[in-house]
Amino acid sequence: MCAALNMITSRPQIIATLEPVRFGEFLRDRNLISDEQWLAALADHWSASNRRRIGATIIMNGFLSADVVEAEARAFHDDLDVYRSVIC
């Protein structure tokens, strides 16, 4: 159907997809933690036998206070944008 649609309209079919937004990347992109802190938190997060949420890992490493992480978590959930990707 997509090929037939392209032949008729010469435009690709729009398929909506969601891209995951991760909280650690959100904090890094807001310049609240550095790339090095983000990578260290990820390493701790994925190597722990008892895996904690990334925000807890960031707090435990002393990169941000619990108050800042909680405030940013609220902003993260309130400000999520959904983007559409065009794929055919």
Rosetta blueprint (number, residue, H / E / L):
1 M L
2 C H
3 A H
4 A H
5 L H
6 N H
7 M H
8 I H
9 T H
10 S L
11 R L
12 P L
13 Q L
14 I L
15 I L
16 A L
17 T L
18 L L
19 E L
20 P L
21 V L
22 R L
23 F H
24 G H
25 E H
26 F H
27 L H
28 R H
29 D H
30 R L
31 N L
32 L L
33 I L
34 S L
35 D H
36 E H
37 Q H
38 W H
39 L H
40 A H
41 A H
42 L H
43 A H
44 D H
45 H H
46 W H
47 S H
48 A L
49 S L
50 N L
51 R L
52 R L
53 R L
54 I H
55 G H
56 A H
57 T H
58 I H
59 I H
60 M H
61 N L
62 G L
63 F L
64 L L
65 S L
66 A H
67 D H
68 V H
69 V H
70 E H
71 A H
72 E H
73 A H
74 R H
75 A H
76 F H
77 H H
78 D H
79 D L
80 L L
81 D L
82 V L
83 Y L
84 R L
85 S L
86 V L
87 I L
88 C L
